[in-house]
Amino acid sequence: MPNRAKPNSRHRSPGARAGLIELPAEGCSLPIPRLPKGRDWTAEERRLWRNLWRSPQANEWDDSYIAAVAAYVCHASAVYAGTASAWQAQEMRHLGAQLGLTPAGMLALGWVVRHE
C-alpha cells in the first residue's frame, strides 16, 4: 500500500493531478499519418509507427511530430535489431523523452495517463 505522506508515493489525491494534462488510457483514435517517403519501411517499423500513433501520447501530437516520430522509429528499429551505434541509442532515448514515451518525458511535459 503506498504511503500517502510520501511525495514519491504512487498514491495521489485528486488534487495532486491539478495542472496536468490527462491522456486517455485507451489511446488515440485520430487518423494515423502516413509514414514519410524517402525510404522503405519494414513491416516491424510500420507496426511500431501505428502503435505509437495509437498511444495515449499521440493525442497531444500534431502533424509537426511526424518527423520526430519517424526518427524515433528508425533509431528504435536499429536498437532492437542490435545494429545501433551509441549515438543512435542516445537519440532514441532523447526522442522518446521528448515525445512523452518515458515516465520522465511524461512528467516533463505534464502528462499523465487517466486510469478510470
C-alpha positions as CSV (number, residue, x, y, z in Angstrom):
1,M,0.0,0.0,0.0
2,P,1.5,3.3,-1.0
3,N,2.3,5.8,1.8
4,R,0.1,8.9,1.3
5,A,2.5,11.1,3.3
6,K,5.4,10.4,1.0
7,P,5.6,12.7,-2.1
8,N,7.1,10.0,-4.3
9,S,4.4,7.5,-3.4
10,R,2.3,6.2,-6.3
11,H,-0.8,7.2,-4.5
12,R,-2.1,10.7,-5.5
13,S,-5.0,12.5,-4.2
14,P,-7.4,14.0,-6.8
15,G,-5.9,17.5,-6.2
16,A,-2.4,16.2,-7.0
17,R,-3.2,16.0,-10.7
18,A,-4.2,19.6,-10.9
19,G,-2.4,21.3,-13.8
20,L,-1.6,18.0,-15.6
21,I,-2.9,17.0,-19.0
22,E,-4.8,13.8,-18.6
23,L,-4.3,11.4,-21.6
24,P,-7.0,8.7,-22.2
25,A,-5.7,5.3,-21.3
26,E,-7.5,3.8,-24.3
27,G,-5.1,5.7,-26.6
28,C,-5.6,7.9,-29.6
29,S,-8.4,7.4,-32.2
30,L,-7.3,10.2,-34.6
31,P,-6.2,9.2,-38.1
32,I,-2.7,7.8,-38.3
33,P,-0.5,10.0,-40.5
34,R,1.4,8.4,-43.4
35,L,5.0,7.4,-42.9
36,P,7.3,9.9,-44.6
37,K,8.6,9.0,-48.1
38,G,12.2,8.5,-48.9
39,R,12.9,5.1,-47.5
40,D,11.5,1.6,-47.5
41,W,9.8,1.0,-44.1
42,T,9.8,-2.6,-42.8
43,A,6.7,-4.3,-41.6
44,E,8.0,-4.0,-38.0
45,E,8.6,-0.3,-38.4
46,R,5.1,0.2,-39.8
47,R,3.7,-1.7,-36.8
48,L,5.7,0.5,-34.4
49,W,4.5,3.6,-36.2
50,R,0.9,2.5,-35.9
51,N,1.4,1.6,-32.2
52,L,3.0,5.0,-31.4
53,W,0.2,6.9,-33.2
54,R,-2.4,4.9,-31.3
55,S,-0.7,5.6,-27.9
56,P,-2.2,7.9,-25.3
57,Q,0.6,10.4,-26.0
58,A,-0.4,10.7,-29.7
59,N,-3.5,12.7,-28.5
60,E,-1.0,15.6,-27.9
61,W,0.9,15.2,-31.2
62,D,0.0,17.1,-34.4
63,D,1.5,16.8,-37.8
64,S,4.6,18.6,-36.7
65,Y,5.6,15.5,-34.8
66,I,5.7,13.2,-37.8
67,A,9.4,13.7,-38.5
68,A,10.3,13.2,-34.8
69,V,8.2,10.0,-34.5
70,A,9.7,8.7,-37.8
71,A,13.2,9.4,-36.5
72,Y,12.3,7.5,-33.3
73,V,11.0,4.6,-35.3
74,C,14.3,4.5,-37.3
75,H,16.5,4.6,-34.2
76,A,14.3,2.2,-32.3
77,S,14.5,-0.3,-35.2
78,A,18.3,-0.2,-35.1
79,V,18.4,-0.5,-31.3
80,Y,16.0,-3.5,-31.4
81,A,18.0,-5.1,-34.2
82,G,21.2,-4.7,-32.3
83,T,22.8,-2.6,-35.1
84,A,22.5,0.8,-33.5
85,S,25.5,2.9,-32.8
86,A,25.8,4.6,-29.4
87,W,24.6,7.9,-30.8
88,Q,21.5,6.2,-32.3
89,A,20.7,4.7,-29.0
90,Q,21.1,8.0,-27.3
91,E,19.0,9.8,-29.9
92,M,16.2,7.2,-29.4
93,R,16.3,7.9,-25.6
94,H,16.2,11.7,-26.1
95,L,13.4,11.5,-28.7
96,G,11.4,9.1,-26.5
97,A,11.5,11.5,-23.7
98,Q,10.6,14.5,-25.9
99,L,7.7,12.6,-27.3
100,G,6.5,11.6,-23.8
101,L,7.2,7.9,-24.3
102,T,9.1,7.6,-21.0
103,P,7.9,8.4,-17.4
104,A,10.4,11.2,-17.2
105,G,9.3,12.6,-20.5
106,M,5.7,12.5,-19.5
107,L,6.5,14.2,-16.2
108,A,8.4,17.0,-18.0
109,L,5.5,17.5,-20.4
110,G,3.0,17.5,-17.6
111,W,1.1,14.5,-19.0
112,V,-0.5,11.7,-17.0
113,V,-2.5,8.7,-18.4
114,R,-6.0,8.8,-17.0
115,H,-7.0,5.4,-15.5
116,E,-10.6,5.0,-14.5
